[in-house]
Structures are given as structure tokens and as C-alpha cells.
Amino acid sequence: MAGGRKHETVLVTGGAVRIGRAICLAFAEAGDRVIVHCNRSRREAEELRIELLRHAKGHAVVQTDLTDSGARARLIPGLVARGLAPTVLVNNASTYRRSPLAELSEERLRADFELTLFAPLLLMVDFARYCRRGCIVNLLDQRVAGVDPGAASYGLAKKGLRDATEAAAAEWAPDIRVNAVAPGLSLPPPGVPAERMQPLLERVPMRRAATPEEIAAACLFLTRAGSITGQTLFVDGGLNLGGMSGAEIA
């Protein structure tokens, strides 16, 4: 205990790199034990685990392909069996690909929904079944407040996860709180220069991108605020207020 606060065991999906990495660091700095989930980023996850040890002990790495239904189904019960039962689940892993509705295929729709909606939703169900108490934070996108037809399947999946957040919050209270964080512009996609974001930032009321650390702080806040459930916290510089339909970084 630090100042009377209970330390948590936090499972962060997609936690090895980018925003997931910042989330893992924020919880470790708060004294929590972090389980860094990765799929292809095992080396980065192990390096992060060593870095997390500067702040707290007991961190772990778990490598799972969340689009593999069998592997996904074994993730949380496997952690429970190892004595690593999560008290907090942060569903961060997702995939972002732009594709207008007119070009949408069944294969593309299934692939995008598998990681961005089905996996986090089923992990939520497993958390409720095997962990029974705690807190869930789902990473959404500011697009849930509007319409971006150029990111059709991604936007639909994130809106589905928003609805799942609210449904789970209502059904699982008071034992499990479920909230969401909806970032706006933050990091450019891998391989895209940061300056490509500048024209888009002119359309953000605060004229700035959200930092990964700000997004991580929002996740941390929602796990500590015991009276908040079923809510989506936008970390987007006010972008959701006016919308930015069709904005593309590519």
C-alpha cells in the first residue's frame, strides 16, 4: 500500500509500443503491477518490462494473438492460474485502416472487427467471468462522436465497443466499473512524418495533438475514480465538438 491506496494488477493489451507503452508506464509509476500484452512486439515488451521494474515489481509479459479465438480465450484464465489475475483490464490493442464503405469487403470487415471489437469485448466477458471485480478501460477514438465514412469498418467497430462499454457498465455494476477513453490526433501512423499532422491540427480547437502520456493519465484516472462508470472521456483537444469527418493521415 502507498498512502492507503490498493495496488492493482493491470493487463494492457497492445502494451509494448506507442500509446500502450505510455499506459503501462503510467500504471507502473503509480505502483501497480503491469502485465504487458503483445503479439509481434515481444522484444519491445521485454525491454519495457525491465524499464517498469524501476517503478514497481512483479511485472510480466504475455504474448497472444488476439485474433486467434483459442489463444484469446486462454489469456485471462491463464493469468489467473499463474497468480496474475488482473484487477484492471485496459483494452488498447486495435488496428486502424482506412477504407470507404463502397470498397468494403466481407473479409476486410471481419478482419477489422476481429481485433478492434470482438477481442476486447470477449476479453471483457472473460474478465467478468474469471476476475469478478475490478475495472475495465476501453480505448476508443474520437470518431465515435461523429461520422468518418473513410474509416468505415474501423469506425463501426469502435462504436460497437462504445456501446459494449455502456452495456457492461450497466450490467456489471457495482462489482466492475467499465469506462472508455477516446483519443483524437496523437501519434502519426508508423512511417508517417509528424509534420503531415500539422494541417489536421489546424482543425482541432486546442491546436495540438494529445500526447500518449495524457491518454495514459486519463486511463489511470478512470481506474481510480470509484463513482464513474459507463462514461467515455475524450482526450482530443475538443475535436469531438466540431468533428473532423474524413480526416486522413497517409
DOBA-797742 format. One record per residue (C-alpha): residue number from 1; residue in three letters; x, y, z. Coordinates in steps of 0.02 Angstrom, whole numbers, plus 50000, padded with zeros to 5 digits. Each point is the difference from the previous one (the first is absolute). Layout:
+-----+------+-------+-------+-------+
! seq ! type !    xx !    yy !    zz !
+-----+------+-------+-------+-------+
! NUM !  ALA !     X !     Y !     Z !
...
+-----+------+-------+-------+-------+
//
This chain:
+-----+------+-------+-------+-------+
! seq ! type !    xx !    yy !    zz !
+-----+------+-------+-------+-------+
!   1 !  MET ! 50000 ! 50000 ! 50000 !
!   2 !  ALA ! 50054 ! 50178 ! 49964 !
!   3 !  GLY ! 49899 ! 50132 ! 50090 !
!   4 !  GLY ! 49865 ! 49871 ! 50032 !
!   5 !  ARG ! 49970 ! 49970 ! 49814 !
!   6 !  LYS ! 49979 ! 49820 ! 49942 !
!   7 !  HIS ! 50127 ! 49948 ! 49869 !
!   8 !  GLU ! 49922 ! 49926 ! 49843 !
!   9 !  THR ! 50051 ! 49865 ! 49877 !
!  10 !  VAL ! 49974 ! 50080 ! 49829 !
!  11 !  LEU ! 49989 ! 49906 ! 49835 !
!  12 !  VAL ! 50033 ! 50117 ! 49853 !
!  13 !  THR ! 49968 ! 49926 ! 49827 !
!  14 !  GLY ! 50117 ! 50064 ! 49867 !
!  15 !  GLY ! 50106 ! 50069 ! 50141 !
!  16 !  ALA ! 50175 ! 49987 ! 49927 !
!  17 !  VAL ! 50004 ! 50152 ! 49886 !
!  18 !  ARG ! 49927 ! 50171 ! 49967 !
!  19 !  ILE ! 49849 ! 50049 ! 50107 !
!  20 !  GLY ! 49994 ! 49829 ! 50083 !
!  21 !  ARG ! 50178 ! 50024 ! 50060 !
!  22 !  ALA ! 49955 ! 50167 ! 50079 !
!  23 !  ILE ! 49852 ! 49918 ! 50088 !
!  24 !  CYS ! 50111 ! 49864 ! 50072 !
!  25 !  LEU ! 50125 ! 50129 ! 50063 !
!  26 !  ALA ! 49863 ! 50105 ! 50082 !
!  27 !  PHE ! 49933 ! 49853 ! 50100 !
!  28 !  ALA ! 50173 ! 49940 ! 50050 !
!  29 !  GLU ! 50047 ! 50175 ! 50058 !
!  30 !  ALA ! 49843 ! 49997 ! 50107 !
!  31 !  GLY ! 50065 ! 49842 ! 50084 !
!  32 !  ASP ! 49892 ! 49873 ! 49908 !
!  33 !  ARG ! 50054 ! 49831 ! 49930 !
!  34 !  VAL ! 49987 ! 50002 ! 49810 !
!  35 !  ILE ! 49973 ! 49855 ! 49881 !
!  36 !  VAL ! 50061 ! 50057 ! 49830 !
!  37 !  HIS ! 49906 ! 49911 ! 49862 !
!  38 !  CYS ! 50079 ! 49991 ! 49828 !
!  39 !  ASN ! 49981 ! 49904 ! 49839 !
!  40 !  ARG ! 50146 ! 50036 ! 49884 !
!  41 !  SER ! 50093 ! 50122 ! 50113 !
!  42 !  ARG ! 50077 ! 49876 ! 50122 !
!  43 !  ARG ! 50171 ! 50083 ! 50004 !
!  44 !  GLU ! 49925 ! 50172 ! 50036 !
!  45 !  ALA ! 49888 ! 49923 ! 50134 !
!  46 !  GLU ! 50147 ! 49920 ! 50090 !
!  47 !  GLU ! 50099 ! 50161 ! 49992 !
!  48 !  LEU ! 49851 ! 50093 ! 50071 !
!  49 !  ARG ! 49980 ! 49874 ! 50142 !
!  50 !  ILE ! 50179 ! 50034 ! 50054 !
!  51 !  GLU ! 49966 ! 50187 ! 49995 !
!  52 !  LEU ! 49843 ! 49978 ! 50104 !
!  53 !  LEU ! 50100 ! 49916 ! 50138 !
!  54 !  ARG ! 50072 ! 50171 ! 50043 !
!  55 !  HIS ! 49830 ! 50049 ! 50067 !
!  56 !  ALA ! 49923 ! 49840 ! 50072 !
!  57 !  LYS ! 50027 ! 49812 ! 50004 !
!  58 !  GLY ! 49913 ! 49847 ! 49932 !
!  59 !  HIS ! 49969 ! 50054 ! 49820 !
!  60 !  ALA ! 49976 ! 49868 ! 49865 !
!  61 !  VAL ! 49988 ! 49981 ! 49811 !
!  62 !  VAL ! 49869 ! 49893 ! 49914 !
!  63 !  GLN ! 50003 ! 49969 ! 49813 !
!  64 !  THR ! 49833 ! 49958 ! 49919 !
!  65 !  ASP ! 49922 ! 50022 ! 49828 !
!  66 !  LEU ! 49832 ! 50074 ! 50048 !
!  67 !  THR ! 49928 ! 49956 ! 49829 !
!  68 !  ASP ! 50026 ! 49816 ! 50043 !
!  69 !  SER ! 49841 ! 49957 ! 50095 !
!  70 !  GLY ! 50078 ! 49855 ! 50093 !
!  71 !  ALA ! 50152 ! 50098 ! 50054 !
!  72 !  ARG ! 49892 ! 50147 ! 50051 !
!  73 !  ALA ! 49886 ! 49888 ! 50103 !
!  74 !  ARG ! 50151 ! 49932 ! 50096 !
!  75 !  LEU ! 50075 ! 50171 ! 50040 !
!  76 !  ILE ! 49907 ! 50055 ! 50157 !
!  77 !  PRO ! 49968 ! 49827 ! 50077 !
!  78 !  GLY ! 50184 ! 49962 ! 49969 !
!  79 !  LEU ! 50052 ! 50156 ! 50095 !
!  80 !  VAL ! 49882 ! 49955 ! 50142 !
!  81 !  ALA ! 50078 ! 49826 ! 50010 !
!  82 !  ARG ! 50174 ! 50079 ! 50012 !
!  83 !  GLY ! 49949 ! 50111 ! 50145 !
!  84 !  LEU ! 49993 ! 50153 ! 49887 !
!  85 !  ALA ! 49813 ! 50031 ! 50003 !
!  86 !  PRO ! 49971 ! 50175 ! 49930 !
!  87 !  THR ! 49902 ! 50125 ! 50103 !
!  88 !  VAL ! 50007 ! 50124 ! 49856 !
!  89 !  LEU ! 49981 ! 49963 ! 49814 !
!  90 !  VAL ! 50052 ! 50133 ! 49873 !
!  91 !  ASN ! 49943 ! 49953 ! 49825 !
!  92 !  ASN ! 50123 ! 50099 ! 49895 !
!  93 !  ALA ! 50042 ! 49883 ! 49855 !
!  94 !  SER ! 49913 ! 50038 ! 49836 !
!  95 !  THR ! 50034 ! 50027 ! 49817 !
!  96 !  TYR ! 49969 ! 50158 ! 49898 !
!  97 !  ARG ! 49980 ! 49990 ! 49813 !
!  98 !  ARG ! 49905 ! 50121 ! 49891 !
!  99 !  SER ! 49874 ! 49929 ! 49879 !
! 100 !  PRO ! 49841 ! 50084 ! 49935 !
! 101 !  LEU ! 49836 ! 49907 ! 50011 !
! 102 !  ALA ! 49990 ! 49977 ! 49811 !
! 103 !  GLU ! 50163 ! 49902 ! 50003 !
! 104 !  LEU ! 49960 ! 49896 ! 50154 !
! 105 !  SER ! 50012 ! 49812 ! 49983 !
! 106 !  GLU ! 49938 ! 49865 ! 50117 !
! 107 !  GLU ! 50180 ! 49943 ! 50027 !
! 108 !  ARG ! 50057 ! 50177 ! 50047 !
! 109 !  LEU ! 49851 ! 50025 ! 50115 !
! 110 !  ARG ! 50031 ! 49838 ! 50092 !
! 111 !  ALA ! 50186 ! 50035 ! 50018 !
! 112 !  ASP ! 49972 ! 50175 ! 50071 !
! 113 !  PHE ! 49862 ! 49944 ! 50117 !
! 114 !  GLU ! 50100 ! 49851 ! 50064 !
! 115 !  LEU ! 50132 ! 50104 ! 50088 !
! 116 !  THR ! 49911 ! 50166 ! 50026 !
! 117 !  LEU ! 49832 ! 49937 ! 50066 !
! 118 !  PHE ! 49988 ! 49812 ! 50024 !
! 119 !  ALA ! 50163 ! 49976 ! 50096 !
! 120 !  PRO ! 49976 ! 50142 ! 50127 !
! 121 !  LEU ! 49817 ! 49956 ! 50024 !
! 122 !  LEU ! 50038 ! 49816 ! 50033 !
! 123 !  LEU ! 50145 ! 50049 ! 50116 !
! 124 !  MET ! 49875 ! 50105 ! 50097 !
! 125 !  VAL ! 49887 ! 49848 ! 50017 !
! 126 !  ASP ! 50147 ! 49893 ! 50057 !
! 127 !  PHE ! 50049 ! 50134 ! 50126 !
! 128 !  ALA ! 49825 ! 49999 ! 50073 !
! 129 !  ARG ! 49997 ! 49810 ! 50004 !
! 130 !  TYR ! 50172 ! 49964 ! 50073 !
! 131 !  CYS ! 50048 ! 50159 ! 50095 !
! 132 !  ARG ! 49825 ! 50052 ! 50059 !
! 133 !  ARG ! 50052 ! 50169 ! 50072 !
! 134 !  GLY ! 50101 ! 50146 ! 49937 !
! 135 !  CYS ! 50003 ! 50127 ! 49860 !
! 136 !  ILE ! 50004 ! 49999 ! 49810 !
! 137 !  VAL ! 50057 ! 50143 ! 49888 !
! 138 !  ASN ! 49971 ! 49987 ! 49813 !
! 139 !  LEU ! 50098 ! 50107 ! 49876 !
! 140 !  LEU ! 49881 ! 50072 ! 49872 !
! 141 !  ASP ! 50024 ! 50144 ! 49877 !
! 142 !  GLN ! 49925 ! 50174 ! 49989 !
! 143 !  ARG ! 49913 ! 49939 ! 49841 !
! 144 !  VAL ! 49868 ! 49918 ! 50111 !
! 145 !  ALA ! 49926 ! 50175 ! 50020 !
! 146 !  GLY ! 49974 ! 50024 ! 49812 !
! 147 !  VAL ! 50014 ! 49920 ! 49830 !
! 148 !  ASP ! 50156 ! 49962 ! 49899 !
! 149 !  PRO ! 49945 ! 49899 ! 49848 !
! 150 !  GLY ! 50182 ! 49986 ! 49944 !
! 151 !  ALA ! 50035 ! 49888 ! 50151 !
! 152 !  ALA ! 49844 ! 49896 ! 49985 !
! 153 !  SER ! 50036 ! 49833 ! 50084 !
! 154 !  TYR ! 50117 ! 50077 ! 50130 !
! 155 !  GLY ! 49871 ! 50130 ! 50049 !
! 156 !  LEU ! 49861 ! 49872 ! 50011 !
! 157 !  ALA ! 50107 ! 49887 ! 50109 !
! 158 !  LYS ! 50044 ! 50141 ! 50120 !
! 159 !  LYS ! 49819 ! 50052 ! 50013 !
! 160 !  GLY ! 49955 ! 49821 ! 50040 !
! 161 !  LEU ! 50130 ! 50000 ! 50138 !
! 162 !  ARG ! 49928 ! 50162 ! 50068 !
! 163 !  ASP ! 49828 ! 49919 ! 50010 !
! 164 !  ALA ! 50076 ! 49846 ! 50082 !
! 165 !  THR ! 50082 ! 50114 ! 50128 !
! 166 !  GLU ! 49834 ! 50074 ! 50050 !
! 167 !  ALA ! 49908 ! 49833 ! 50001 !
! 168 !  ALA ! 50133 ! 49916 ! 50108 !
! 169 !  ALA ! 50005 ! 50147 ! 50120 !
! 170 !  ALA ! 49813 ! 49984 ! 50028 !
! 171 !  GLU ! 50000 ! 49811 ! 50015 !
! 172 !  TRP ! 50156 ! 49974 ! 50107 !
! 173 !  ALA ! 49982 ! 50141 ! 50127 !
! 174 !  PRO ! 50045 ! 50012 ! 50141 !
! 175 !  ASP ! 50134 ! 49866 ! 49989 !
! 176 !  ILE ! 50081 ! 50056 ! 49837 !
! 177 !  ARG ! 50013 ! 50177 ! 49935 !
! 178 !  VAL ! 50016 ! 50021 ! 49811 !
! 179 !  ASN ! 50053 ! 50161 ! 49916 !
! 180 !  ALA ! 50085 ! 50058 ! 49841 !
! 181 !  VAL ! 50129 ! 50125 ! 49941 !
! 182 !  ALA ! 49979 ! 50074 ! 49826 !
! 183 !  PRO ! 50160 ! 50078 ! 49933 !
! 184 !  GLY ! 50008 ! 50117 ! 49852 !
! 185 !  LEU ! 50157 ! 50040 ! 49903 !
! 186 !  SER ! 50151 ! 49938 ! 50094 !
! 187 !  LEU ! 50144 ! 49906 ! 49919 !
! 188 !  PRO ! 50013 ! 49991 ! 49810 !
! 189 !  PRO ! 49986 ! 49826 ! 49927 !
! 190 !  PRO ! 50165 ! 49904 ! 49990 !
! 191 !  GLY ! 50106 ! 50064 ! 49858 !
! 192 !  VAL ! 49904 ! 50164 ! 49980 !
! 193 !  PRO ! 50098 ! 50160 ! 50039 !
! 194 !  ALA ! 49929 ! 50102 ! 50145 !
! 195 !  GLU ! 49987 ! 50156 ! 49890 !
! 196 !  ARG ! 49864 ! 49913 ! 49899 !
! 197 !  MET ! 49886 ! 50026 ! 50150 !
! 198 !  GLN ! 50018 ! 50189 ! 50003 !
! 199 !  PRO ! 49858 ! 50042 ! 49877 !
! 200 !  LEU ! 49885 ! 49887 ! 50100 !
! 201 !  LEU ! 50047 ! 50084 ! 50164 !
! 202 !  GLU ! 49935 ! 50165 ! 49930 !
! 203 !  ARG ! 49827 ! 49923 ! 50010 !
! 204 !  VAL ! 50019 ! 49953 ! 50184 !
! 205 !  PRO ! 49931 ! 50133 ! 50120 !
! 206 !  MET ! 50153 ! 49987 ! 50114 !
! 207 !  ARG ! 50118 ! 50000 ! 49848 !
! 208 !  ARG ! 50102 ! 49857 ! 50072 !
! 209 !  ALA ! 50010 ! 49812 ! 50002 !
! 210 !  ALA ! 49964 ! 49899 ! 50156 !
! 211 !  THR ! 50159 ! 49924 ! 50069 !
! 212 !  PRO ! 50009 ! 49815 ! 50042 !
! 213 !  GLU ! 50033 ! 50053 ! 50180 !
! 214 !  GLU ! 49836 ! 50098 ! 50006 !
! 215 !  ILE ! 49905 ! 49850 ! 49933 !
! 216 !  ALA ! 50085 ! 49889 ! 50128 !
! 217 !  ALA ! 49957 ! 50123 ! 50140 !
! 218 !  ALA ! 49817 ! 49991 ! 49948 !
! 219 !  CYS ! 50004 ! 49810 ! 50013 !
! 220 !  LEU ! 50080 ! 50010 ! 50171 !
! 221 !  PHE ! 49871 ! 50127 ! 50059 !
! 222 !  LEU ! 49854 ! 49891 ! 49949 !
! 223 !  THR ! 50068 ! 49853 ! 50098 !
! 224 !  ARG ! 50013 ! 50108 ! 50157 !
! 225 !  ALA ! 49832 ! 50091 ! 49988 !
! 226 !  GLY ! 49887 ! 49878 ! 50091 !
! 227 !  SER ! 49836 ! 50086 ! 49961 !
! 228 !  ILE ! 50026 ! 50010 ! 49811 !
! 229 !  THR ! 49935 ! 49863 ! 49885 !
! 230 !  GLY ! 49928 ! 49990 ! 49825 !
! 231 !  GLN ! 50087 ! 50160 ! 49945 !
! 232 !  THR ! 50110 ! 50048 ! 49852 !
! 233 !  LEU ! 50137 ! 50126 ! 50035 !
! 234 !  PHE ! 50055 ! 50092 ! 49843 !
! 235 !  VAL ! 50185 ! 50045 ! 49995 !
! 236 !  ASP ! 49999 ! 50088 ! 49833 !
! 237 !  GLY ! 50024 ! 50187 ! 50022 !
! 238 !  GLY ! 49813 ! 50028 ! 49973 !
! 239 !  LEU ! 50000 ! 49916 ! 49830 !
! 240 !  ASN ! 49839 ! 49906 ! 50038 !
! 241 !  LEU ! 49907 ! 50164 ! 50023 !
! 242 !  GLY ! 50012 ! 50049 ! 49818 !
! 243 !  GLY ! 50046 ! 49837 ! 49916 !
! 244 !  MET ! 50135 ! 49965 ! 49873 !
! 245 !  SER ! 49912 ! 49882 ! 49882 !
! 246 !  GLY ! 50111 ! 49922 ! 49870 !
! 247 !  ALA ! 50166 ! 50064 ! 50070 !
! 248 !  GLU ! 50139 ! 49890 ! 49937 !
! 249 !  ILE ! 50184 ! 49979 ! 50039 !
! 250 !  ALA ! 50081 ! 49893 ! 49866 !
+-----+------+-------+-------+-------+
//
